[in-house]
Amino acid sequence: MAMRFHREGIPVLRNFFLIALPLLIGAALLHPVLFYVLLIVAVGLLLFFLQFFRNPLREVAASDAIIYAPADGKVVAIEQVFEPEFLQQDCIQVSVFMSVFNVHANRAPVSGQVSYLKYHPGKYLVAWHPKSSTENERSSIAIRTAHGDILLRQIAGALARRIKYYITDNQQVTQGQEIGFIRFGSRVDLFLPLTAQVKVQIGDKVLGNISAIASFS
């Protein structure tokens, strides 16, 4: 599987080197022990950033009948809820929690037209908190398909301070297409039609573009 470095990590690495290099040079001039301590910390942070912003290239087996995982992570909720923001109907909610060790690129679970797009500023509750879906910083993205609208919600967590999405209202998206990114530690909620057949269970580990969350067959 080809591995790439996500574009959202470029400014983070640039700022890291702008801070780390002068500190290391100064430490080397002051005391060798201080230099080696800072060097170990710097290498650890660099490895963390490299793994956090990794972006594997994954081919999706496109299908109108399958709803793929929009992100890597752990399924933390599966329940029937009323979605009041856009769908305004009962839905199946499937929530995927992304730890700092998961790939944080978000991908389109289905193909279709973006029928709703809205960013909400908000709090930074831990991503697994029940109220994070409605009170945290988040973005809501609805995609219209032949089976109805599917709503995807990007939710910032306690450490996540930046939600990015790369699509516009009324845009046509393709299943598996990268549509956004969240950092650091976060959650994605999917709101599906009641006709969808859920294929995962709470506690399952899923991979974006690979794991089937639900189907219409």
Backbone bond lengths (Angstrom), bond angles and torsions (degrees), N, CA, C in turn:
res aa  C-N    CA-C-N  psi(-1)  N-CA   C-N-CA  omega(-1)  CA-C   N-CA-C  phi
1 M - - - 1.462 - - 1.530 109.10 -
2 A 1.330 117.11 123.04 1.458 121.34 -178.81 1.529 109.80 -67.50
3 M 1.338 116.13 139.14 1.457 121.00 -178.78 1.527 109.11 -117.19
4 R 1.325 116.07 132.09 1.454 121.61 177.52 1.519 109.49 -121.49
5 F 1.340 115.74 165.74 1.459 121.43 174.78 1.526 107.08 -101.70
6 H 1.336 115.90 127.63 1.459 119.55 -174.07 1.529 111.10 -70.72
7 R 1.327 115.78 143.35 1.460 121.30 -178.24 1.528 112.89 -61.83
8 E 1.340 117.81 -26.83 1.461 120.47 178.91 1.523 111.61 -66.58
9 G 1.320 117.03 -18.40 1.460 120.00 -179.26 1.513 113.69 -86.75
10 I 1.329 118.07 -12.61 1.472 120.57 -176.76 1.525 112.05 -62.22
11 P 1.348 120.39 -50.34 1.477 118.15 177.80 1.521 113.09 -64.73
12 V 1.337 117.62 -29.92 1.466 120.49 177.84 1.524 109.89 -65.44
13 L 1.348 116.70 -46.30 1.466 119.82 178.57 1.526 111.21 -65.05
14 R 1.317 116.49 -39.14 1.481 119.42 179.11 1.527 110.41 -60.71
15 N 1.317 117.31 -47.36 1.463 120.38 179.21 1.528 111.73 -65.67
16 F 1.331 115.39 -35.84 1.467 119.74 178.37 1.531 110.73 -60.20
17 F 1.332 116.66 -47.88 1.466 119.76 -178.34 1.531 111.39 -69.43
18 L 1.338 117.26 -33.98 1.462 120.25 178.70 1.531 111.15 -63.95
19 I 1.327 116.34 -30.66 1.470 120.70 179.32 1.529 111.38 -89.43
20 A 1.338 116.12 -44.28 1.466 120.36 -172.70 1.526 113.05 -69.26
21 L 1.336 117.72 -42.98 1.462 119.64 -175.57 1.531 113.29 -61.88
22 P 1.336 119.53 -49.18 1.478 118.01 176.84 1.530 113.22 -61.15
23 L 1.353 116.74 -37.26 1.462 119.37 178.21 1.524 111.36 -63.80
24 L 1.321 116.52 -41.78 1.465 120.14 179.90 1.522 111.26 -67.36
25 I 1.308 116.78 -40.22 1.468 119.93 178.81 1.525 110.31 -64.40
26 G 1.343 115.54 -44.40 1.460 119.42 178.77 1.514 112.09 -63.71
27 A 1.343 117.00 -40.74 1.462 120.85 179.46 1.523 111.08 -65.44
28 A 1.338 117.13 -37.74 1.465 120.52 179.28 1.523 111.00 -63.79
29 L 1.335 116.73 -33.01 1.464 120.25 179.90 1.526 111.51 -78.18
30 L 1.343 116.60 -28.24 1.457 120.57 -176.68 1.529 113.49 -85.31
31 H 1.356 115.41 -51.21 1.466 118.16 -174.72 1.531 109.27 -162.66
32 P 1.341 117.99 130.16 1.472 120.19 -177.73 1.523 113.54 -62.33
33 V 1.356 118.27 -35.27 1.465 120.07 179.82 1.524 110.14 -64.86
34 L 1.328 116.95 -44.26 1.465 121.35 177.95 1.529 110.42 -60.48
35 F 1.327 115.81 -39.49 1.468 120.03 179.07 1.528 111.11 -60.96
36 Y 1.334 117.03 -46.37 1.473 119.63 -177.28 1.524 111.86 -69.10
37 V 1.332 117.33 -34.76 1.462 120.22 176.48 1.527 109.93 -63.24
38 L 1.331 116.64 -48.42 1.461 120.49 179.54 1.529 111.47 -65.59
39 L 1.328 116.54 -34.29 1.457 120.13 178.63 1.526 110.80 -63.96
40 I 1.332 117.04 -43.02 1.471 120.88 178.69 1.526 110.19 -62.67
41 V 1.337 116.36 -44.16 1.471 120.22 178.40 1.520 110.40 -62.43
42 A 1.331 117.20 -43.42 1.466 121.46 -178.12 1.525 111.19 -64.43
43 V 1.321 116.94 -42.66 1.468 120.21 178.89 1.524 110.27 -64.43
44 G 1.334 116.87 -40.67 1.461 120.38 177.67 1.520 112.04 -61.11
45 L 1.331 116.74 -44.68 1.467 120.77 178.63 1.521 110.99 -65.24
46 L 1.328 116.95 -40.15 1.463 120.37 179.56 1.522 110.51 -62.15
47 L 1.330 117.43 -44.89 1.467 120.82 178.65 1.523 110.92 -63.10
48 F 1.338 117.08 -37.89 1.461 120.65 177.90 1.529 110.69 -62.79
49 F 1.329 116.83 -47.30 1.463 120.12 -179.80 1.532 111.44 -63.28
50 L 1.320 116.75 -39.17 1.462 120.15 -179.68 1.520 111.33 -64.14
51 Q 1.344 117.35 -40.19 1.460 118.99 179.59 1.525 111.17 -76.87
52 F 1.333 117.99 -34.84 1.461 119.61 -178.25 1.526 111.47 -66.83
53 F 1.323 117.72 -40.53 1.461 121.29 -176.39 1.530 112.85 -94.08
54 R 1.321 117.08 16.17 1.455 118.62 175.56 1.530 108.61 -66.93
55 N 1.328 115.02 149.43 1.465 119.59 -175.94 1.530 108.76 -142.90
56 P 1.334 117.04 84.65 1.468 119.90 -177.35 1.521 112.13 -63.29
57 L 1.308 115.18 140.28 1.457 121.32 177.14 1.527 108.02 -85.70
58 R 1.340 116.64 112.23 1.460 121.57 -176.10 1.519 110.20 -122.69
59 E 1.313 115.22 124.77 1.456 120.37 174.62 1.524 109.19 -81.40
60 V 1.318 116.94 134.96 1.453 121.01 -178.76 1.525 109.58 -101.05
61 A 1.317 116.89 138.76 1.465 121.58 174.99 1.531 107.21 -83.25
62 A 1.322 116.17 86.28 1.463 122.17 -170.46 1.527 111.91 -57.46
63 S 1.339 115.17 136.94 1.460 121.23 179.00 1.523 109.25 -158.57
64 D 1.330 116.68 132.81 1.455 121.20 176.79 1.521 111.98 -70.43
65 A 1.332 116.84 -16.06 1.461 120.60 -175.91 1.528 113.27 -94.76
66 I 1.341 117.73 -7.86 1.461 121.41 -175.27 1.523 110.79 -114.85
67 I 1.322 116.11 138.84 1.457 122.91 172.53 1.524 106.82 -108.46
68 Y 1.321 116.34 110.39 1.458 120.77 -176.78 1.528 111.41 -85.05
69 A 1.324 115.63 159.64 1.464 120.99 175.73 1.531 108.94 -62.00
70 P 1.330 117.15 131.72 1.466 120.25 178.87 1.522 113.39 -82.43
71 A 1.342 116.15 -6.77 1.459 120.29 -177.23 1.518 109.94 -159.70
72 D 1.322 115.89 162.67 1.466 121.26 171.70 1.520 108.95 -81.25
73 G 1.319 117.17 145.74 1.457 118.86 176.25 1.510 113.00 155.32
74 K 1.312 115.15 -158.59 1.459 123.35 -176.35 1.524 109.99 -117.53
75 V 1.326 116.43 131.77 1.461 121.00 177.28 1.529 108.56 -71.47
76 V 1.344 116.10 119.13 1.470 120.23 -175.60 1.528 112.88 -114.01
77 A 1.335 117.34 -9.63 1.469 119.02 179.34 1.517 110.06 -155.05
78 I 1.338 115.85 137.55 1.470 123.50 170.78 1.529 105.16 -141.00
79 E 1.319 117.01 112.26 1.462 119.21 -177.32 1.524 110.82 -158.12
80 Q 1.313 115.32 158.30 1.458 120.85 174.41 1.524 107.93 -88.65
81 V 1.335 115.73 126.04 1.464 120.98 -177.23 1.524 109.12 -137.33
82 F 1.325 115.38 165.73 1.459 120.90 170.42 1.518 107.29 -97.10
83 E 1.336 117.18 125.25 1.458 121.74 -178.89 1.535 107.68 -99.03
84 P 1.351 118.44 109.25 1.459 120.78 -171.19 1.526 115.82 -90.38
85 E 1.322 117.68 -17.42 1.467 119.37 -171.07 1.528 113.43 -72.36
86 F 1.317 116.33 -48.27 1.465 119.62 -175.99 1.527 112.53 -132.47
87 L 1.321 117.45 -50.61 1.459 120.37 -176.42 1.528 111.44 -67.81
88 Q 1.325 116.18 -37.50 1.468 123.12 177.77 1.528 111.82 51.85
89 Q 1.307 114.25 49.53 1.457 121.37 177.75 1.520 109.60 -160.62
90 D 1.330 116.33 167.92 1.454 120.43 175.37 1.523 110.07 -67.80
91 C 1.311 115.72 138.75 1.467 121.81 -177.29 1.529 109.11 -141.17
92 I 1.322 114.40 169.77 1.466 120.89 168.29 1.522 107.11 -98.18
93 Q 1.321 116.88 120.44 1.458 121.08 177.21 1.519 109.60 -98.65
94 V 1.334 115.87 127.48 1.455 122.56 173.64 1.525 107.15 -122.22
95 S 1.318 116.96 122.22 1.460 121.61 -175.96 1.525 110.47 -112.76
96 V 1.337 116.01 135.17 1.463 122.96 179.07 1.526 108.52 -118.82
97 F 1.332 116.51 120.09 1.458 121.75 178.11 1.519 109.65 -92.96
98 M 1.335 115.61 131.23 1.463 122.12 178.51 1.524 109.42 -107.69
99 S 1.310 117.56 116.79 1.460 120.73 174.56 1.531 108.15 -81.12
100 V 1.324 116.23 173.81 1.465 119.54 -179.25 1.528 111.86 -66.62
101 F 1.334 117.30 -11.58 1.463 119.97 -179.05 1.534 112.13 -95.40
102 N 1.326 117.75 -3.14 1.465 121.04 178.44 1.519 111.31 -89.67
103 V 1.332 115.98 157.96 1.462 121.23 169.69 1.525 107.46 -65.89
104 H 1.333 117.66 133.03 1.462 121.14 -173.52 1.526 114.39 -106.52
105 A 1.307 118.01 7.40 1.461 120.21 173.03 1.524 108.77 -70.87
106 N 1.325 116.83 138.00 1.459 122.39 177.91 1.522 109.45 -106.39
107 R 1.347 116.35 137.73 1.458 121.72 -172.44 1.530 110.35 -126.39
108 A 1.313 115.50 151.69 1.463 120.51 -179.50 1.525 109.69 -67.82
109 P 1.334 118.44 122.25 1.463 120.49 -178.61 1.525 113.19 -74.73
110 V 1.326 116.30 -19.51 1.467 122.70 -178.87 1.518 108.50 -144.67
111 S 1.317 115.47 167.35 1.466 121.05 171.22 1.518 109.24 -94.08
112 G 1.326 116.36 150.03 1.457 119.92 177.63 1.513 111.72 159.03
113 Q 1.314 116.63 -167.12 1.455 122.46 -178.94 1.531 109.81 -104.77
114 V 1.326 115.64 136.39 1.458 120.21 177.03 1.526 108.41 -68.82
115 S 1.324 116.34 112.62 1.464 121.17 -176.32 1.526 112.79 -100.85
116 Y 1.331 116.38 -10.37 1.469 120.38 179.36 1.516 108.49 -159.17
117 L 1.330 116.06 137.97 1.460 120.97 -179.58 1.527 108.25 -150.73
118 K 1.330 116.29 119.80 1.466 118.94 -178.73 1.518 110.33 -151.36
119 Y 1.337 115.15 135.24 1.461 122.35 175.71 1.522 109.04 -100.23
120 H 1.353 116.46 137.97 1.460 122.18 179.34 1.525 109.16 -124.22
121 P 1.324 119.37 118.72 1.472 119.24 168.96 1.523 108.67 -68.22
122 G 1.312 117.61 159.76 1.460 118.49 -178.32 1.504 113.35 -179.17
123 K 1.336 115.01 -160.78 1.456 122.40 -177.26 1.529 110.70 -82.17
124 Y 1.345 114.81 -177.06 1.465 121.28 178.27 1.529 109.34 -131.83
125 L 1.328 115.45 54.42 1.460 120.04 173.70 1.521 108.86 -66.35
126 V 1.332 117.20 157.84 1.464 118.91 175.70 1.522 108.71 -56.59
127 A 1.325 117.12 142.92 1.465 121.38 -168.71 1.522 113.51 -63.80
128 W 1.352 117.87 -23.14 1.469 118.61 -179.35 1.530 112.09 -88.88
129 H 1.329 117.08 -0.67 1.464 120.12 177.83 1.534 109.71 -66.54
130 P 1.344 119.17 135.55 1.469 121.27 -177.43 1.525 113.94 -56.25
131 K 1.354 117.28 -32.33 1.460 119.96 -177.41 1.529 113.44 -85.31
132 S 1.342 117.27 -4.73 1.464 119.26 -178.32 1.520 111.81 -62.74
133 S 1.347 117.09 -28.92 1.464 120.94 -177.99 1.519 112.53 -66.44
134 T 1.340 116.81 -25.49 1.461 120.10 -176.60 1.524 113.61 -116.86
135 E 1.346 117.90 -14.11 1.462 119.49 -175.47 1.525 114.03 -115.56
136 N 1.338 118.44 -20.74 1.463 120.17 -179.67 1.526 111.65 -79.19
137 E 1.331 114.90 166.01 1.472 119.32 168.77 1.523 107.51 -57.16
138 R 1.314 117.29 134.57 1.463 120.05 -174.13 1.522 110.80 -162.13
139 S 1.304 114.84 164.01 1.464 121.18 170.31 1.520 107.75 -129.88
140 S 1.320 116.28 143.99 1.463 122.15 179.47 1.518 108.73 -115.87
141 I 1.330 115.94 127.33 1.462 122.17 -177.68 1.522 108.52 -128.90
142 A 1.316 117.49 118.27 1.465 121.62 176.67 1.520 109.47 -104.99
143 I 1.328 115.17 136.69 1.461 121.57 178.26 1.520 108.07 -120.44
144 R 1.315 116.34 125.53 1.473 121.45 -177.47 1.525 109.57 -88.96
145 T 1.323 115.82 126.38 1.459 122.16 179.43 1.525 109.41 -125.78
146 A 1.320 116.39 176.90 1.465 120.97 177.65 1.521 111.18 -66.56
147 H 1.335 117.00 -18.39 1.465 121.73 -179.16 1.527 112.07 -98.41
148 G 1.322 116.95 4.41 1.456 121.40 -178.21 1.519 111.42 114.80
149 D 1.326 115.87 178.65 1.462 121.13 -179.76 1.527 110.53 -80.57
150 I 1.324 114.72 138.94 1.461 122.37 174.47 1.520 107.44 -117.24
151 L 1.320 116.47 127.00 1.463 120.71 -177.97 1.521 110.04 -103.17
152 L 1.314 115.98 130.73 1.457 122.97 176.21 1.518 107.22 -115.23
153 R 1.323 116.46 131.28 1.467 119.93 -179.54 1.515 109.58 -122.48
154 Q 1.331 116.88 118.11 1.464 122.57 173.01 1.524 108.01 -85.04
155 I 1.327 117.17 128.74 1.464 121.12 -175.09 1.525 109.92 -125.99
156 A 1.339 115.96 126.56 1.455 120.57 176.51 1.517 109.37 -74.84
157 G 1.326 116.96 147.35 1.460 121.65 177.26 1.514 111.27 -104.04
158 A 1.333 116.25 -163.00 1.460 120.88 -177.70 1.529 111.53 -65.40
159 L 1.334 116.86 -32.52 1.465 120.74 179.94 1.519 112.83 -99.39
160 A 1.323 116.61 -21.54 1.466 119.72 -177.79 1.520 110.22 -73.53
161 R 1.302 116.28 125.92 1.463 121.00 -178.86 1.520 111.54 -126.88
162 R 1.302 116.32 15.81 1.461 117.22 179.44 1.515 109.89 -156.22
163 I 1.314 115.40 119.05 1.464 122.04 173.72 1.520 107.70 -108.79
164 K 1.315 115.72 129.88 1.460 120.67 178.29 1.524 109.36 -122.94
165 Y 1.327 116.37 140.27 1.461 119.94 168.67 1.521 108.32 -135.66
166 Y 1.324 114.88 148.62 1.463 121.20 -170.68 1.522 112.55 -114.08
167 I 1.316 117.50 24.71 1.461 120.74 -176.51 1.524 109.04 -125.33
168 T 1.325 115.71 167.85 1.455 122.05 179.09 1.522 109.58 -127.97
169 D 1.313 115.93 161.86 1.455 121.03 178.97 1.526 110.16 -60.17
170 N 1.319 116.09 139.00 1.475 124.68 179.90 1.529 114.07 72.95
171 Q 1.313 117.17 2.86 1.466 120.03 178.43 1.521 110.68 -70.54
172 Q 1.313 116.28 146.02 1.458 121.67 174.05 1.525 108.18 -87.92
173 V 1.327 117.15 126.57 1.460 120.56 179.36 1.519 109.84 -116.91
174 T 1.319 115.03 154.08 1.456 122.08 -178.90 1.523 109.44 -110.28
175 Q 1.297 116.41 138.76 1.464 121.54 179.53 1.529 110.26 -51.56
176 G 1.324 116.20 129.42 1.454 120.79 -179.16 1.511 114.24 91.79
177 Q 1.324 117.57 -11.26 1.467 121.32 -179.64 1.528 110.09 -66.15
178 E 1.322 116.43 139.24 1.462 119.45 177.17 1.525 109.18 -71.45
179 I 1.326 116.37 124.23 1.464 119.99 -176.39 1.524 113.03 -118.03
180 G 1.329 118.50 -8.64 1.454 118.64 179.87 1.511 113.25 -178.39
181 F 1.340 114.38 -177.45 1.464 122.05 -177.95 1.525 107.61 -155.93
182 I 1.348 117.05 144.45 1.462 121.99 175.58 1.523 108.10 -131.81
183 R 1.321 116.98 140.44 1.464 119.99 173.97 1.522 109.58 -136.49
184 F 1.291 122.70 143.16 1.458 133.35 0.30 1.537 106.27 -120.49
185 G 1.262 123.16 114.59 1.452 123.67 -176.13 1.513 110.22 81.82
186 S 1.305 118.84 119.42 1.459 120.61 -169.64 1.524 110.29 -167.00
187 R 1.338 115.59 -167.92 1.455 120.96 -175.47 1.518 110.15 -150.70
188 V 1.322 115.51 149.24 1.463 121.97 174.22 1.523 108.15 -125.36
189 D 1.335 116.33 127.76 1.457 122.16 175.18 1.524 109.56 -104.66
190 L 1.318 116.24 136.94 1.464 121.89 172.74 1.522 108.13 -112.98
191 F 1.335 116.52 132.75 1.460 121.56 175.59 1.527 107.64 -114.42
192 L 1.324 115.98 113.20 1.459 122.79 -170.17 1.522 110.86 -112.98
193 P 1.342 117.14 154.62 1.466 120.11 174.07 1.528 110.94 -60.32
194 L 1.308 116.18 151.38 1.465 120.75 -179.55 1.523 111.92 -63.92
195 T 1.334 116.79 -17.57 1.468 120.43 178.77 1.523 112.70 -77.21
196 A 1.323 117.21 -11.70 1.467 120.61 -179.52 1.521 110.64 -71.60
197 Q 1.320 116.48 141.56 1.462 123.20 177.76 1.534 108.86 -101.00
198 V 1.327 116.65 109.55 1.464 121.01 -176.63 1.522 110.09 -69.80
199 K 1.334 116.50 134.36 1.460 122.62 -176.54 1.527 113.23 -108.74
200 V 1.331 118.08 1.41 1.469 120.78 -177.69 1.523 109.72 -121.44
201 Q 1.317 115.14 168.47 1.459 122.02 177.22 1.525 108.81 -127.52
202 I 1.325 116.27 159.23 1.465 120.00 177.28 1.536 108.91 -59.84
203 G 1.315 114.53 133.32 1.464 120.37 -178.17 1.510 113.61 99.47
204 D 1.340 118.28 -15.06 1.463 121.33 179.39 1.526 110.49 -66.62
205 K 1.337 116.44 142.33 1.461 122.22 172.14 1.531 107.43 -93.08
206 V 1.328 115.97 130.68 1.461 120.04 -177.11 1.527 110.14 -124.17
207 L 1.330 115.07 157.22 1.455 122.69 178.59 1.517 108.96 -123.81
208 G 1.330 116.25 132.09 1.452 120.92 178.34 1.518 111.67 -59.91
209 N 1.340 116.23 136.49 1.467 124.09 179.51 1.523 113.73 73.97
210 I 1.323 117.80 -3.28 1.462 120.36 -177.51 1.529 111.67 -120.17
211 S 1.327 116.59 -48.28 1.462 120.91 -176.04 1.526 111.08 -83.71
212 A 1.332 116.82 130.75 1.455 121.52 176.31 1.532 109.00 -82.73
213 I 1.331 116.69 120.24 1.463 121.61 177.89 1.538 109.73 -80.17
214 A 1.341 115.83 -41.56 1.458 120.92 -178.29 1.521 109.01 -159.37
215 S 1.325 115.31 172.12 1.461 120.43 177.95 1.520 109.64 -145.60
216 F 1.310 115.70 168.90 1.469 122.00 178.23 1.511 111.24 -111.15
217 S 1.324 117.00 18.32 1.462 119.94 -178.90 1.530 110.35 -114.45
